[in-house]
Amino acid sequence: MSPVNRFPSSDDTKDIRIVGCDVHLTFHQGGGERWSVQATFRCGVGDKRREESVDSGPCATREEAEQIVLGRVGHRLGHNVDSHTSRVKNPTETNPQ
């Protein structure tokens, strides 16, 4: 009996949402048990809608590749902060200290 691979497909996918953007992850297992992940993400509405892709590069584990690519997606999307909890100073408001 042959050993069972935890990840039977070398090209499986996962769809998630990050800060309201659709993110499609495609996992690839290459030779030598190396993993890479490609992320394609879509943001915006109407004529402002855009799509970008990033990849993890070769990694030792599937989880490592996923974490790297999610970090790159997060970096591309920026550091979104809820405007209600932001510590940004607005010169038109007076905020007692």
DSSP file (Angstrom, degrees, kcal/mol; ACC not computed):
  #  RESIDUE AA STRUCTURE BP1 BP2  ACC     N-H-->O    O-->H-N    N-H-->O    O-->H-N    TCO  KAPPA ALPHA  PHI   PSI    X-CA   Y-CA   Z-CA
    1    1 A M              0   0    0      0, 0.0     3,-0.1     0, 0.0     0, 0.0   0.000 360.0 360.0 360.0 134.2    0.0    0.0    0.0
    2    2 A S        -     0   0    0      1,-0.1     2,-0.0     0, 0.0     0, 0.0  -0.469 360.0 -93.8 -81.1 153.5    1.4    3.4   -0.9
    3    3 A P        -     0   0    0      0, 0.0     2,-0.5     0, 0.0    -1,-0.1  -0.322  39.8-116.3 -65.3 149.3    1.7    6.2    1.7
    4    4 A V        -     0   0    0     -3,-0.1     2,-0.5     2,-0.0     3,-0.0  -0.757  21.3-139.8 -90.5 128.1   -1.2    8.7    1.8
    5    5 A N        -     0   0    0     -2,-0.5     4,-0.0     1,-0.1    -1,-0.0  -0.756   4.8-144.3 -87.0 128.0   -0.4   12.3    1.0
    6    6 A R  S    S+     0   0    0     -2,-0.5    -1,-0.1     1,-0.3    -2,-0.0   0.790 100.0  43.9 -61.0 -27.5   -2.1   14.8    3.2
    7    7 A F  S    S-     0   0    0      1,-0.1    -1,-0.3    -3,-0.0     5,-0.0  -0.798  73.5-177.4-120.2  85.9   -2.5   17.1    0.2
    8    8 A P        +     0   0    0      0, 0.0     2,-0.4     0, 0.0    -1,-0.1   0.779  65.7  60.6 -60.6 -29.9   -3.7   14.8   -2.6
    9    9 A S        -     0   0    0      1,-0.1     3,-0.5    -4,-0.0    18,-0.0  -0.828  65.2-155.5-102.2 136.0   -3.7   17.5   -5.3
   10   10 A S  S    S+     0   0    0     -2,-0.4    19,-1.3     1,-0.3     2,-0.1   0.603  95.4  42.9 -81.6  -9.1   -0.5   19.3   -6.2
   11   11 A D  E    S+A   28   0A   0     17,-0.2    -1,-0.3     2,-0.0     2,-0.2  -0.560  78.7 149.6-133.5  69.6   -2.7   22.3   -7.5
   12   12 A D  E     -A   27   0A   0     15,-0.5    15,-3.3    -3,-0.5     2,-0.3  -0.586  28.4-144.9-100.3 169.1   -5.5   22.9   -5.0
   13   13 A T  E     -A   26   0A   0     13,-0.2     2,-0.3    -2,-0.2    13,-0.2  -0.827  13.0-164.6-132.3 164.0   -7.1   26.2   -4.2
   14   14 A K  E     -A   25   0A   0     11,-2.0    11,-3.4    -2,-0.3     2,-0.5  -0.975  10.2-152.5-148.1 137.2   -8.7   28.2   -1.4
   15   15 A D  E     +A   24   0A   0     -2,-0.3     2,-0.3     9,-0.2     9,-0.2  -0.954  26.0 158.2-113.6 128.9  -10.9   31.4   -1.6
   16   16 A I  E     -A   23   0A   0      7,-2.7     7,-3.1    -2,-0.5     2,-0.4  -0.871  33.9-124.5-138.3 171.7  -10.9   33.9    1.2
   17   17 A R  E     -A   22   0A   0     -2,-0.3     2,-0.4     5,-0.2     5,-0.2  -0.986  19.5-174.0-122.0 133.1  -11.8   37.5    1.9
   18   18 A I  E >  S-A   21   0A   0      3,-2.2     3,-2.4    -2,-0.4    -2,-0.0  -0.995  75.3 -21.4-127.2 124.4   -9.3   40.0    3.3
   19   19 A V  T 3  S-     0   0    0     -2,-0.4    -1,-0.1     1,-0.3     3,-0.1   0.844 129.1 -49.6  41.5  45.2  -10.6   43.6    4.2
   20   20 A G  T 3  S+     0   0    0      1,-0.2     2,-0.4    23,-0.1    -1,-0.3   0.503 113.4 119.0  81.0   5.2  -13.5   43.1    1.7
   21   21 A C  E <   -A   18   0A   0     -3,-2.4    -3,-2.2    22,-0.1     2,-0.4  -0.845  65.9-120.7-106.1 140.9  -11.3   41.9   -1.2
   22   22 A D  E     -AB  17  42A   0     20,-1.4    20,-2.3    -2,-0.4     2,-0.5  -0.656  30.3-168.9 -77.7 128.1  -11.7   38.5   -2.8
   23   23 A V  E     -AB  16  41A   0     -7,-3.1    -7,-2.7    -2,-0.4     2,-0.6  -0.983   7.1-165.2-123.6 125.8   -8.4   36.5   -2.6
   24   24 A H  E     -AB  15  40A   0     16,-3.0    16,-2.3    -2,-0.5     2,-0.4  -0.950   8.0-163.0-112.6 117.7   -7.9   33.3   -4.5
   25   25 A L  E     -AB  14  39A   0    -11,-3.4   -11,-2.0    -2,-0.6     2,-0.5  -0.851   4.5-166.8-102.5 134.6   -5.0   31.1   -3.4
   26   26 A T  E     -AB  13  38A   0     12,-2.6    12,-2.5    -2,-0.4     2,-0.4  -0.985  10.9-151.9-121.3 120.9   -3.5   28.4   -5.6
   27   27 A F  E     -AB  12  37A   0    -15,-3.3   -15,-0.5    -2,-0.5     2,-0.4  -0.757  11.3-171.3 -95.4 134.3   -1.1   25.9   -4.0
   28   28 A H  E     -AB  11  36A   0      8,-3.1     8,-2.3    -2,-0.4     2,-0.6  -0.991  11.0-157.4-126.9 130.2    1.6   24.2   -6.0
   29   29 A Q  E     - B   0  35A   0    -19,-1.3     6,-0.2    -2,-0.4     3,-0.1  -0.935  20.4-171.9-106.8 117.9    3.8   21.4   -4.8
   30   30 A G    >   -     0   0    0      4,-2.9     3,-0.7    -2,-0.6     4,-0.4  -0.241  36.7 -58.0 -96.1-173.4    7.0   21.2   -6.8
   31   31 A G  G >  S+     0   0    0      1,-0.2     3,-0.7     2,-0.2    -1,-0.2  -0.276 118.4  31.9 -64.0 151.6    9.8   18.6   -6.8
   32   32 A G  G 3  S-     0   0    0      1,-0.2    -1,-0.2    -3,-0.1    -2,-0.1   0.749 128.8 -73.5  72.9  23.9   11.6   17.9   -3.6
   33   33 A E  G <  S+     0   0    0     -3,-0.7     2,-0.3     1,-0.2    -1,-0.2   0.759  88.9 150.3  62.5  26.7    8.5   18.5   -1.4
   34   34 A R    <   -     0   0    0     -3,-0.7    -4,-2.9    -4,-0.4     2,-0.3  -0.693  30.2-153.7 -90.0 144.9    8.7   22.3   -2.0
   35   35 A W  E     +BC  29  59A   0     24,-2.7    24,-2.6    -2,-0.3     2,-0.3  -0.875  14.5 178.4-117.6 149.4    5.6   24.4   -1.9
   36   36 A S  E     -B   28   0A   0     -8,-2.3    -8,-3.1    -2,-0.3     2,-0.4  -0.980  11.3-154.8-143.0 154.8    4.6   27.7   -3.4
   37   37 A V  E     -B   27   0A   0     -2,-0.3    19,-2.1    20,-0.3     2,-0.5  -0.995   1.2-157.8-131.7 134.9    1.4   29.7   -3.4
   38   38 A Q  E     -BD  26  55A   0    -12,-2.5   -12,-2.6    -2,-0.4     2,-0.5  -0.953  11.3-161.5-110.0 132.5    0.0   32.2   -5.9
   39   39 A A  E     -BD  25  54A   0     15,-3.2    15,-2.3    -2,-0.5     2,-0.5  -0.955   7.7-172.1-115.5 130.3   -2.5   34.7   -4.7
   40   40 A T  E     -BD  24  53A   0    -16,-2.3   -16,-3.0    -2,-0.5     2,-0.4  -0.989  13.5-173.6-116.7 125.8   -4.8   36.6   -7.0
   41   41 A F  E     -BD  23  52A   0     11,-2.6    11,-2.2    -2,-0.5     2,-0.4  -0.957  12.3-159.3-128.6 144.2   -6.8   39.4   -5.3
   42   42 A R  E     +BD  22  51A   0    -20,-2.3   -20,-1.4    -2,-0.4     2,-0.3  -0.968  17.3 169.5-122.8 130.3   -9.6   41.6   -6.6
   43   43 A C  E     + D   0  50A   0      7,-2.0     7,-2.6    -2,-0.4   -22,-0.1  -0.921  33.2  35.0-136.3 160.7  -10.6   44.9   -5.0
   44   44 A G        -     0   0    0     -2,-0.3     2,-0.3     5,-0.2     5,-0.2  -0.134  67.3 -96.6  91.8 175.1  -12.8   47.9   -5.7
   45   45 A V  S >  S-     0   0    0      4,-0.1     3,-2.1    -2,-0.0     4,-0.1  -0.945  71.4 -17.3-133.1 154.3  -16.0   48.5   -7.6
   46   46 A G  G >  S-     0   0    0     -2,-0.3     3,-1.5     1,-0.3     0, 0.0  -0.210 130.2  -7.9  56.7-133.8  -17.0   49.6  -11.0
   47   47 A D  G 3  S+     0   0    0      1,-0.3    -1,-0.3     3,-0.0    -3,-0.0   0.552 133.9  63.3 -75.0  -5.1  -14.2   51.2  -13.0
   48   48 A K  G <  S+     0   0    0     -3,-2.1    -1,-0.3     2,-0.1    -2,-0.2   0.408  75.8 117.7 -94.1   0.1  -12.0   51.3   -9.9
   49   49 A R    <   +     0   0    0     -3,-1.5     2,-0.3    -5,-0.2    -5,-0.2  -0.473  41.3 175.5 -71.0 135.9  -11.9   47.5   -9.7
   50   50 A R  E     -D   43   0A   0     -7,-2.6    -7,-2.0    -2,-0.2     2,-0.4  -0.941  20.7-149.2-139.4 162.0   -8.4   46.0  -10.1
   51   51 A E  E     +D   42   0A   0     -2,-0.3     2,-0.3    -9,-0.2    -9,-0.2  -0.997  16.7 174.8-134.0 137.0   -6.7   42.6   -9.9
   52   52 A E  E     -D   41   0A   0    -11,-2.2   -11,-2.6    -2,-0.4     2,-0.4  -0.935  13.6-151.2-136.1 160.3   -3.2   41.8   -8.8
   53   53 A S  E     +D   40   0A   0     -2,-0.3     2,-0.3   -13,-0.2   -13,-0.2  -0.988  14.0 172.5-133.3 145.0   -1.2   38.6   -8.3
   54   54 A V  E     -D   39   0A   0    -15,-2.3   -15,-3.2    -2,-0.4     2,-0.3  -0.947  13.8-152.0-139.5 160.2    1.7   37.8   -6.0
   55   55 A D  E     -D   38   0A   0     -2,-0.3   -17,-0.2   -17,-0.2    -2,-0.0  -0.929  17.9-134.9-134.6 163.9    3.5   34.5   -5.1
   56   56 A S        -     0   0    0    -19,-2.1   -18,-0.1    -2,-0.3    -1,-0.1   0.733  39.4-135.8 -85.5 -25.0    5.4   33.1   -2.2
   57   57 A G        -     0   0    0    -20,-0.3   -20,-0.3     2,-0.1    -1,-0.2  -0.213  54.4 -32.2  79.9 173.0    8.3   31.6   -4.0
   58   58 A P        +     0   0    0      0, 0.0     2,-0.3     0, 0.0   -22,-0.2  -0.422  69.8 178.0 -69.9 135.8    9.5   28.1   -3.0
   59   59 A C  B     -C   35   0A   0    -24,-2.6   -24,-2.7    -2,-0.1    -2,-0.1  -0.914  39.0-120.8-135.1 159.6    9.0   27.2    0.7
   60   60 A A  S    S+     0   0    0     -2,-0.3     2,-0.3   -26,-0.2    -1,-0.1   0.825  95.0  26.7 -71.1 -32.7    9.7   24.1    2.8
   61   61 A T  S  > S-     0   0    0    -26,-0.1     4,-1.9     1,-0.1     5,-0.1  -0.901  73.6-122.3-131.9 159.9    6.0   23.7    3.9
   62   62 A R  H  > S+     0   0    0     -2,-0.3     4,-2.3     2,-0.2     5,-0.2   0.902 114.0  52.5 -61.9 -43.3    2.6   24.5    2.6
   63   63 A E  H  > S+     0   0    0      1,-0.2     4,-2.5     2,-0.2    -1,-0.2   0.894 107.9  50.7 -63.8 -41.7    1.8   26.6    5.7
   64   64 A E  H  > S+     0   0    0      2,-0.2     4,-2.3     1,-0.2    -1,-0.2   0.927 110.9  48.8 -62.1 -45.0    5.0   28.7    5.3
   65   65 A A  H  X S+     0   0    0     -4,-1.9     4,-2.3     1,-0.2    -2,-0.2   0.902 111.4  50.1 -61.8 -41.8    4.2   29.4    1.7
   66   66 A E  H  X S+     0   0    0     -4,-2.3     4,-2.4     1,-0.2    -2,-0.2   0.920 110.6  49.0 -64.3 -43.8    0.6   30.4    2.6
   67   67 A Q  H  X S+     0   0    0     -4,-2.5     4,-2.0     2,-0.2    -2,-0.2   0.905 111.7  49.6 -63.0 -41.6    1.8   32.8    5.4
   68   68 A I  H  X S+     0   0    0     -4,-2.3     4,-2.0     1,-0.2    -2,-0.2   0.942 112.9  45.4 -62.9 -47.6    4.3   34.4    3.1
   69   69 A V  H  X S+     0   0    0     -4,-2.3     4,-2.3     1,-0.2    -1,-0.2   0.873 111.6  52.2 -68.5 -35.1    1.8   35.0    0.3
   70   70 A L  H  X S+     0   0    0     -4,-2.4     4,-2.5     2,-0.2    -1,-0.2   0.871 108.3  52.3 -67.2 -34.8   -0.8   36.3    2.8
   71   71 A G  H  X S+     0   0    0     -4,-2.0     4,-2.2    -5,-0.2    -2,-0.2   0.899 109.8  48.7 -63.6 -40.2    1.7   38.8    4.2
   72   72 A R  H  X S+     0   0    0     -4,-2.0     4,-2.2     2,-0.2    -2,-0.2   0.882 110.8  49.9 -68.1 -38.4    2.4   40.0    0.7
   73   73 A V  H  X S+     0   0    0     -4,-2.3     4,-2.4     2,-0.2     5,-0.2   0.943 111.0  50.0 -63.0 -46.8   -1.3   40.4   -0.1
   74   74 A G  H  X S+     0   0    0     -4,-2.5     4,-1.2     1,-0.2    -2,-0.2   0.888 109.9  50.7 -58.4 -40.7   -1.7   42.3    3.2
   75   75 A H  H  < S+     0   0    0     -4,-2.2     3,-0.2     1,-0.2    -1,-0.2   0.909 111.3  47.9 -63.8 -42.5    1.2   44.6    2.3
   76   76 A R  H  < S+     0   0    0     -4,-2.2    -2,-0.2     1,-0.2    -1,-0.2   0.857 111.1  50.6 -67.0 -35.0   -0.3   45.3   -1.2
   77   77 A L  H  < S-     0   0    0     -4,-2.4    -1,-0.2     1,-0.2    -2,-0.2   0.724 109.6-135.0 -76.3 -19.7   -3.7   46.1    0.3
   78   78 A G     <  -     0   0    0     -4,-1.2     2,-1.2    -3,-0.2    -1,-0.2  -0.237  32.8 -56.8  91.6 176.7   -2.1   48.5    2.8
   79   79 A H        -     0   0    0     -4,-0.1     2,-0.3    -3,-0.1    -1,-0.1  -0.760  58.3-161.5 -98.0  89.5   -2.8   48.9    6.4
   80   80 A N        -     0   0    0     -2,-1.2     2,-0.4     3,-0.0    -2,-0.1  -0.573   8.4-172.5 -77.2 130.3   -6.5   49.5    6.6
   81   81 A V        -     0   0    0     -2,-0.3     2,-0.3     5,-0.0     5,-0.1  -0.980  31.3-110.2-125.7 134.9   -7.6   51.2    9.8
   82   82 A D    >>  -     0   0    0     -2,-0.4     3,-1.3     1,-0.2     4,-0.9  -0.465  25.0-140.3 -61.2 124.0  -11.2   51.7   10.9
   83   83 A S  T 34 S+     0   0    0      1,-0.3    -1,-0.2    -2,-0.3     5,-0.1   0.734  98.6  60.4 -64.0 -21.6  -11.7   55.5   10.8
   84   84 A H  T 34 S+     0   0    0      1,-0.2    -1,-0.3     3,-0.0    -2,-0.1   0.759 114.8  32.7 -76.5 -24.4  -13.7   55.4   14.0
   85   85 A T  T <4 S+     0   0    0     -3,-1.3    -2,-0.2     2,-0.0    -1,-0.2   0.375  90.7 122.0-112.1   2.9  -10.9   54.0   16.0
   86   86 A S     <  -     0   0    0     -4,-0.9    -3,-0.0     1,-0.1    -5,-0.0  -0.348  57.5-144.4 -67.3 146.3   -7.9   55.6   14.2
   87   87 A R        +     0   0    0      2,-0.1     2,-0.2    -2,-0.0    -1,-0.1   0.145  54.9 134.4 -94.8  17.8   -5.6   57.8   16.2
   88   88 A V        -     0   0    0     -5,-0.1     2,-0.5     1,-0.1    -2,-0.0  -0.483  57.9-124.4 -70.0 134.9   -5.1   60.2   13.3
   89   89 A K        -     0   0    0     -2,-0.2    -1,-0.1     2,-0.0    -2,-0.1  -0.693  18.9-157.6 -83.4 128.3   -5.4   63.9   14.3
   90   90 A N    >   -     0   0    0     -2,-0.5     3,-1.9     1,-0.1     5,-0.1  -0.931   7.5-151.7-105.0 116.2   -8.0   65.8   12.4
   91   91 A P  T 3  S+     0   0    0      0, 0.0    -1,-0.1     0, 0.0    -2,-0.0   0.689  93.6  60.7 -64.9 -17.2   -7.2   69.6   12.5
   92   92 A T  T 3  S+     0   0    0      2,-0.0     2,-0.3    -3,-0.0    -3,-0.0   0.555 100.3  65.7 -86.2  -6.5  -10.9   70.4   12.1
   93   93 A E  S <  S-     0   0    0     -3,-1.9     2,-0.6     2,-0.0    -3,-0.0  -0.838  74.6-138.7-112.5 151.4  -11.8   68.7   15.4
   94   94 A T        -     0   0    0     -2,-0.3    -2,-0.0     2,-0.0     0, 0.0  -0.949  19.7-174.4-109.2 121.2  -10.7   69.5   18.9
   95   95 A N        -     0   0    0     -2,-0.6    -2,-0.0    -5,-0.1     2,-0.0  -0.925  20.7-136.7-115.4 106.7   -9.8   66.4   20.9
   96   96 A P              0   0    0      0, 0.0    -2,-0.0     0, 0.0     0, 0.0  -0.368 360.0 360.0 -62.8 140.5   -9.1   67.2   24.5
   97   97 A Q              0   0    0     -2,-0.0    -2,-0.0     0, 0.0     0, 0.0   0.425 360.0 360.0 -95.6 360.0   -6.0   65.3   25.7
